[in-house]
Amino acid sequence: MTAELSTPAWERRFLAPDLTFPGWAPGSPDRLVFATTETGIWQLYAWDRSSGGRRRVTDHPVGVQTGMPTLDGTGVLWFQD
């Protein structure tokens, strides 16, 4: 039995990753940017709805939670201090 299945359901609900509402690129609505905690810390991901592919964009040790796609959807912008 895996550790995930041995964890009670009520506890797994609190361990589930968080996900932000995605931001759409105005010039390319199939290109989105969102943040999630699936790696344990907030990181940004780019998602191409037309191909179904997504890729992690940031790898910051403290995390990045806010970002947006460029106007044409070819890039991602975020602030890191």
N, CA, C and O atoms as CSV, one atom per row, in Angstrom:
chain,resi,resn,atom,element,x,y,z
A,1,MET,N,N,0.850,-1.180,0.000
A,1,MET,CA,C,0.000,0.000,0.000
A,1,MET,C,C,0.893,1.238,0.000
A,1,MET,O,O,1.831,1.328,0.792
A,2,THR,N,N,0.609,2.176,-0.870
A,2,THR,CA,C,1.426,3.378,-0.950
A,2,THR,C,C,1.079,4.329,0.181
A,2,THR,O,O,0.011,4.240,0.786
A,3,ALA,N,N,2.014,5.253,0.458
A,3,ALA,CA,C,1.796,6.222,1.532
A,3,ALA,C,C,0.595,7.109,1.220
A,3,ALA,O,O,-0.137,7.512,2.123
A,4,GLU,N,N,0.396,7.413,-0.071
A,4,GLU,CA,C,-0.728,8.269,-0.454
A,4,GLU,C,C,-2.056,7.617,-0.097
A,4,GLU,O,O,-2.959,8.290,0.399
A,5,LEU,N,N,-2.188,6.329,-0.341
A,5,LEU,CA,C,-3.437,5.637,-0.056
A,5,LEU,C,C,-3.611,5.360,1.431
A,5,LEU,O,O,-4.738,5.195,1.897
A,6,SER,N,N,-2.524,5.305,2.176
A,6,SER,CA,C,-2.646,5.062,3.609
A,6,SER,C,C,-2.986,6.331,4.372
A,6,SER,O,O,-3.367,6.257,5.540
A,7,THR,N,N,-2.859,7.494,3.743
A,7,THR,CA,C,-3.236,8.761,4.362
A,7,THR,C,C,-4.753,8.889,4.309
A,7,THR,O,O,-5.348,8.672,3.253
A,8,PRO,N,N,-5.389,9.235,5.417
A,8,PRO,CA,C,-6.853,9.356,5.405
A,8,PRO,C,C,-7.336,10.405,4.403
A,8,PRO,O,O,-6.635,11.379,4.127
A,9,ALA,N,N,-8.529,10.199,3.866
A,9,ALA,CA,C,-9.090,11.102,2.847
A,9,ALA,C,C,-9.187,12.525,3.363
A,9,ALA,O,O,-8.900,13.461,2.617
A,10,TRP,N,N,-9.580,12.722,4.609
A,10,TRP,CA,C,-9.721,14.084,5.147
A,10,TRP,C,C,-8.385,14.802,5.155
A,10,TRP,O,O,-8.334,16.015,4.950
A,11,GLU,N,N,-7.291,14.062,5.392
A,11,GLU,CA,C,-5.963,14.673,5.420
A,11,GLU,C,C,-5.454,14.965,4.008
A,11,GLU,O,O,-4.791,15.979,3.794
A,12,ARG,N,N,-5.755,14.088,3.038
A,12,ARG,CA,C,-5.342,14.299,1.647
A,12,ARG,C,C,-5.968,15.562,1.079
A,12,ARG,O,O,-5.350,16.222,0.243
A,13,ARG,N,N,-7.192,15.925,1.511
A,13,ARG,CA,C,-7.833,17.153,1.036
A,13,ARG,C,C,-7.014,18.380,1.394
A,13,ARG,O,O,-6.961,19.334,0.618
A,14,PHE,N,N,-6.378,18.372,2.551
A,14,PHE,CA,C,-5.578,19.518,2.988
A,14,PHE,C,C,-4.184,19.522,2.363
A,14,PHE,O,O,-3.500,20.545,2.384
A,15,LEU,N,N,-3.761,18.390,1.810
A,15,LEU,CA,C,-2.448,18.285,1.177
A,15,LEU,C,C,-2.510,18.473,-0.330
A,15,LEU,O,O,-1.474,18.499,-0.995
A,16,ALA,N,N,-3.716,18.606,-0.876
A,16,ALA,CA,C,-3.872,18.762,-2.325
A,16,ALA,C,C,-3.247,20.081,-2.784
A,16,ALA,O,O,-3.308,21.074,-2.059
A,17,PRO,N,N,-2.649,20.105,-3.974
A,17,PRO,CA,C,-2.034,21.348,-4.466
A,17,PRO,C,C,-3.067,22.442,-4.727
A,17,PRO,O,O,-4.204,22.168,-5.114
A,18,ASP,N,N,-2.651,23.670,-4.511
A,18,ASP,CA,C,-3.469,24.831,-4.847
A,18,ASP,C,C,-3.182,25.232,-6.285
A,18,ASP,O,O,-2.118,24.924,-6.824
A,19,LEU,N,N,-4.132,25.918,-6.901
A,19,LEU,CA,C,-4.006,26.341,-8.290
A,19,LEU,C,C,-4.664,27.703,-8.435
A,19,LEU,O,O,-5.771,27.918,-7.942
A,20,THR,N,N,-3.981,28.625,-9.113
A,20,THR,CA,C,-4.576,29.940,-9.351
A,20,THR,C,C,-5.421,29.903,-10.615
A,20,THR,O,O,-5.306,28.991,-11.434
A,21,PHE,N,N,-6.267,30.907,-10.754
A,21,PHE,CA,C,-7.044,31.060,-11.982
A,21,PHE,C,C,-6.074,31.447,-13.095
A,21,PHE,O,O,-5.239,32.326,-12.885
A,22,PRO,N,N,-6.155,30.823,-14.268
A,22,PRO,CA,C,-5.180,31.136,-15.323
A,22,PRO,C,C,-5.394,32.513,-15.943
A,22,PRO,O,O,-6.502,33.050,-15.956
A,23,GLY,N,N,-4.293,33.067,-16.457
A,23,GLY,CA,C,-4.347,34.315,-17.204
A,23,GLY,C,C,-4.179,34.021,-18.685
A,23,GLY,O,O,-3.277,33.278,-19.073
A,24,TRP,N,N,-5.040,34.596,-19.512
A,24,TRP,CA,C,-5.009,34.370,-20.959
A,24,TRP,C,C,-4.205,35.438,-21.665
A,24,TRP,O,O,-4.185,36.592,-21.237
A,25,ALA,N,N,-3.534,35.056,-22.755
A,25,ALA,CA,C,-2.843,36.019,-23.613
A,25,ALA,C,C,-3.881,36.664,-24.525
A,25,ALA,O,O,-4.602,35.948,-25.221
A,26,PRO,N,N,-3.982,37.995,-24.545
A,26,PRO,CA,C,-4.991,38.659,-25.371
A,26,PRO,C,C,-4.901,38.308,-26.862
A,26,PRO,O,O,-5.929,38.165,-27.525
A,27,GLY,N,N,-3.704,38.170,-27.383
A,27,GLY,CA,C,-3.543,37.889,-28.806
A,27,GLY,C,C,-3.559,36.413,-29.152
A,27,GLY,O,O,-3.555,36.058,-30.331
A,28,SER,N,N,-3.579,35.538,-28.141
A,28,SER,CA,C,-3.561,34.098,-28.381
A,28,SER,C,C,-4.287,33.408,-27.220
A,28,SER,O,O,-3.639,32.982,-26.264
A,29,PRO,N,N,-5.606,33.291,-27.283
A,29,PRO,CA,C,-6.376,32.772,-26.157
A,29,PRO,C,C,-6.090,31.315,-25.788
A,29,PRO,O,O,-6.538,30.850,-24.740
A,30,ASP,N,N,-5.357,30.594,-26.626
A,30,ASP,CA,C,-4.981,29.225,-26.279
A,30,ASP,C,C,-3.730,29.167,-25.399
A,30,ASP,O,O,-3.354,28.088,-24.941
A,31,ARG,N,N,-3.091,30.292,-25.159
A,31,ARG,CA,C,-1.890,30.348,-24.322
A,31,ARG,C,C,-2.261,30.922,-22.961
A,31,ARG,O,O,-2.783,32.034,-22.872
A,32,LEU,N,N,-1.990,30.160,-21.896
A,32,LEU,CA,C,-2.351,30.565,-20.549
A,32,LEU,C,C,-1.156,30.443,-19.607
A,32,LEU,O,O,-0.193,29.729,-19.889
A,33,VAL,N,N,-1.239,31.151,-18.489
A,33,VAL,CA,C,-0.241,31.071,-17.426
A,33,VAL,C,C,-0.988,30.899,-16.110
A,33,VAL,O,O,-1.976,31.590,-15.859
A,34,PHE,N,N,-0.522,29.985,-15.276
A,34,PHE,CA,C,-1.120,29.777,-13.962
A,34,PHE,C,C,-0.030,29.386,-12.977
A,34,PHE,O,O,1.079,29.028,-13.372
A,35,ALA,N,N,-0.355,29.458,-11.691
A,35,ALA,CA,C,0.580,29.057,-10.641
A,35,ALA,C,C,-0.034,27.893,-9.874
A,35,ALA,O,O,-1.252,27.815,-9.720
A,36,THR,N,N,0.812,26.996,-9.399
A,36,THR,CA,C,0.349,25.861,-8.616
A,36,THR,C,C,1.409,25.478,-7.579
A,36,THR,O,O,2.586,25.814,-7.713
A,37,THR,N,N,0.962,24.774,-6.555
A,37,THR,CA,C,1.865,24.299,-5.503
A,37,THR,C,C,2.121,22.798,-5.629
A,37,THR,O,O,2.472,22.152,-4.642
A,38,GLU,N,N,1.954,22.244,-6.805
A,38,GLU,CA,C,2.098,20.791,-6.950
A,38,GLU,C,C,3.513,20.301,-6.655
A,38,GLU,O,O,3.697,19.117,-6.371
A,39,THR,N,N,4.520,21.177,-6.714
A,39,THR,CA,C,5.888,20.787,-6.348
A,39,THR,C,C,6.181,21.097,-4.886
A,39,THR,O,O,7.287,20.845,-4.408
A,40,GLY,N,N,5.192,21.646,-4.168
A,40,GLY,CA,C,5.380,21.986,-2.767
A,40,GLY,C,C,5.566,23.469,-2.521
A,40,GLY,O,O,5.493,23.922,-1.379
A,41,ILE,N,N,5.805,24.226,-3.573
A,41,ILE,CA,C,5.987,25.673,-3.477
A,41,ILE,C,C,5.395,26.301,-4.731
A,41,ILE,O,O,5.387,25.677,-5.791
A,42,TRP,N,N,4.898,27.535,-4.618
A,42,TRP,CA,C,4.268,28.187,-5.772
A,42,TRP,C,C,5.276,28.364,-6.914
A,42,TRP,O,O,6.357,28.919,-6.716
A,43,GLN,N,N,4.915,27.894,-8.093
A,43,GLN,CA,C,5.712,28.083,-9.309
A,43,GLN,C,C,4.755,28.349,-10.466
A,43,GLN,O,O,3.597,27.933,-10.440
A,44,LEU,N,N,5.258,29.050,-11.481
A,44,LEU,CA,C,4.444,29.380,-12.657
A,44,LEU,C,C,4.587,28.316,-13.740
A,44,LEU,O,O,5.646,27.715,-13.921
A,45,TYR,N,N,3.491,28.108,-14.446
A,45,TYR,CA,C,3.453,27.164,-15.560
A,45,TYR,C,C,2.821,27.848,-16.764
A,45,TYR,O,O,1.920,28.674,-16.619
A,46,ALA,N,N,3.295,27.502,-17.938
A,46,ALA,CA,C,2.689,27.945,-19.198
A,46,ALA,C,C,1.907,26.758,-19.753
A,46,ALA,O,O,2.385,25.624,-19.738
A,47,TRP,N,N,0.708,27.031,-20.238
A,47,TRP,CA,C,-0.170,25.978,-20.749
A,47,TRP,C,C,-0.638,26.368,-22.141
A,47,TRP,O,O,-1.180,27.455,-22.341
A,48,ASP,N,N,-0.428,25.488,-23.091
A,48,ASP,CA,C,-0.905,25.673,-24.460
A,48,ASP,C,C,-2.119,24.767,-24.642
A,48,ASP,O,O,-1.977,23.556,-24.809
A,49,ARG,N,N,-3.299,25.353,-24.608
A,49,ARG,CA,C,-4.529,24.552,-24.693
A,49,ARG,C,C,-4.668,23.823,-26.016
A,49,ARG,O,O,-5.230,22.729,-26.057
A,50,SER,N,N,-4.167,24.405,-27.098
A,50,SER,CA,C,-4.336,23.764,-28.410
A,50,SER,C,C,-3.565,22.451,-28.501
A,50,SER,O,O,-4.036,21.502,-29.128
A,51,SER,N,N,-2.387,22.386,-27.883
A,51,SER,CA,C,-1.607,21.144,-27.921
A,51,SER,C,C,-1.798,20.319,-26.652
A,51,SER,O,O,-1.491,19.127,-26.630
A,52,GLY,N,N,-2.306,20.956,-25.593
A,52,GLY,CA,C,-2.462,20.255,-24.322
A,52,GLY,C,C,-1.194,20.247,-23.489
A,52,GLY,O,O,-1.196,19.755,-22.361
A,53,GLY,N,N,-0.110,20.787,-24.032
A,53,GLY,CA,C,1.160,20.772,-23.327
A,53,GLY,C,C,1.265,21.882,-22.292
A,53,GLY,O,O,0.703,22.965,-22.456
A,54,ARG,N,N,1.984,21.592,-21.244
A,54,ARG,CA,C,2.273,22.623,-20.252
A,54,ARG,C,C,3.708,22.448,-19.793
A,54,ARG,O,O,4.260,21.349,-19.832
A,55,ARG,N,N,4.301,23.552,-19.356
A,55,ARG,CA,C,5.695,23.493,-18.910
A,55,ARG,C,C,5.894,24.424,-17.727
A,55,ARG,O,O,5.268,25.479,-17.624
A,56,ARG,N,N,6.773,24.008,-16.847
A,56,ARG,CA,C,7.094,24.833,-15.689
A,56,ARG,C,C,8.021,25.947,-16.139
A,56,ARG,O,O,9.020,25.688,-16.810
A,57,VAL,N,N,7.702,27.185,-15.777
A,57,VAL,CA,C,8.448,28.346,-16.234
A,57,VAL,C,C,9.421,28.830,-15.169
A,57,VAL,O,O,10.528,29.252,-15.503
A,58,THR,N,N,9.038,28.780,-13.898
A,58,THR,CA,C,9.900,29.280,-12.822
A,58,THR,C,C,10.417,28.141,-11.961
A,58,THR,O,O,9.811,27.073,-11.873
A,59,ASP,N,N,11.554,28.399,-11.330
A,59,ASP,CA,C,12.153,27.449,-10.401
A,59,ASP,C,C,12.833,28.246,-9.288
A,59,ASP,O,O,14.035,28.115,-9.056
A,60,HIS,N,N,12.054,29.058,-8.620
A,60,HIS,CA,C,12.581,29.922,-7.577
A,60,HIS,C,C,12.456,29.225,-6.222
A,60,HIS,O,O,11.404,28.657,-5.929
A,61,PRO,N,N,13.506,29.253,-5.382
A,61,PRO,CA,C,13.449,28.539,-4.104
A,61,PRO,C,C,12.371,29.045,-3.150
A,61,PRO,O,O,11.870,28.277,-2.329
A,62,VAL,N,N,12.009,30.322,-3.242
A,62,VAL,CA,C,10.958,30.872,-2.381
A,62,VAL,C,C,9.599,30.755,-3.064
A,62,VAL,O,O,8.568,30.756,-2.392
A,63,GLY,N,N,9.587,30.654,-4.374
A,63,GLY,CA,C,8.351,30.502,-5.129
A,63,GLY,C,C,7.940,31.780,-5.843
A,63,GLY,O,O,8.343,32.879,-5.462
A,64,VAL,N,N,7.145,31.622,-6.865
A,64,VAL,CA,C,6.584,32.729,-7.640
A,64,VAL,C,C,5.107,32.413,-7.828
A,64,VAL,O,O,4.756,31.339,-8.317
A,65,GLN,N,N,4.235,33.353,-7.439
A,65,GLN,CA,C,2.815,33.079,-7.503
A,65,GLN,C,C,2.085,33.911,-8.549
A,65,GLN,O,O,0.992,33.536,-8.973
A,66,THR,N,N,2.659,35.021,-8.972
A,66,THR,CA,C,1.953,35.903,-9.891
A,66,THR,C,C,2.733,36.076,-11.189
A,66,THR,O,O,3.906,36.447,-11.170
A,67,GLY,N,N,2.089,35.811,-12.298
A,67,GLY,CA,C,2.695,35.991,-13.611
A,67,GLY,C,C,1.607,36.165,-14.646
A,67,GLY,O,O,0.426,35.946,-14.376
A,68,MET,N,N,2.022,36.558,-15.831
A,68,MET,CA,C,1.054,36.745,-16.917
A,68,MET,C,C,1.721,36.453,-18.251
A,68,MET,O,O,2.934,36.607,-18.390
A,69,PRO,N,N,0.928,36.032,-19.236
A,69,PRO,CA,C,1.505,35.799,-20.559
A,69,PRO,C,C,1.760,37.131,-21.262
A,69,PRO,O,O,1.115,38.134,-20.960
A,70,THR,N,N,2.697,37.131,-22.191
A,70,THR,CA,C,2.900,38.312,-23.027
A,70,THR,C,C,1.671,38.478,-23.915
A,70,THR,O,O,0.860,37.560,-24.035
A,71,LEU,N,N,1.533,39.636,-24.530
A,71,LEU,CA,C,0.340,39.919,-25.338
A,71,LEU,C,C,0.115,38.894,-26.447
A,71,LEU,O,O,-1.023,38.518,-26.727
A,72,ASP,N,N,1.217,38.435,-27.086
A,72,ASP,CA,C,1.064,37.467,-28.176
A,72,ASP,C,C,1.123,36.013,-27.696
A,72,ASP,O,O,0.973,35.094,-28.500
A,73,GLY,N,N,1.341,35.795,-26.391
A,73,GLY,CA,C,1.347,34.451,-25.831
A,73,GLY,C,C,2.635,33.679,-26.016
A,73,GLY,O,O,2.681,32.494,-25.688
A,74,THR,N,N,3.686,34.306,-26.529
A,74,THR,CA,C,4.943,33.587,-26.760
A,74,THR,C,C,5.869,33.576,-25.542
A,74,THR,O,O,6.882,32.876,-25.541
A,75,GLY,N,N,5.532,34.334,-24.522
A,75,GLY,CA,C,6.392,34.397,-23.334
A,75,GLY,C,C,5.572,34.568,-22.068
A,75,GLY,O,O,4.348,34.694,-22.111
A,76,VAL,N,N,6.283,34.568,-20.920
A,76,VAL,CA,C,5.653,34.732,-19.623
A,76,VAL,C,C,6.415,35.826,-18.878
A,76,VAL,O,O,7.645,35.868,-18.896
A,77,LEU,N,N,5.660,36.711,-18.223
A,77,LEU,CA,C,6.252,37.786,-17.423
A,77,LEU,C,C,5.918,37.567,-15.954
A,77,LEU,O,O,4.791,37.205,-15.614
A,78,TRP,N,N,6.905,37.788,-15.081
A,78,TRP,CA,C,6.670,37.720,-13.653
A,78,TRP,C,C,7.656,38.625,-12.948
A,78,TRP,O,O,8.689,38.998,-13.504
A,79,PHE,N,N,7.325,38.970,-11.723
A,79,PHE,CA,C,8.202,39.837,-10.924
A,79,PHE,C,C,8.865,38.981,-9.873
A,79,PHE,O,O,8.206,38.216,-9.169
A,80,GLN,N,N,10.169,39.115,-9.771
A,80,GLN,CA,C,10.940,38.361,-8.788
A,80,GLN,C,C,11.881,39.339,-8.095
A,80,GLN,O,O,12.742,39.939,-8.739
A,81,ASP,N,N,11.720,39.500,-6.798
A,81,ASP,CA,C,12.530,40.463,-6.048
A,81,ASP,C,C,13.531,39.735,-5.184
A,81,ASP,O,O,14.310,40.370,-4.473
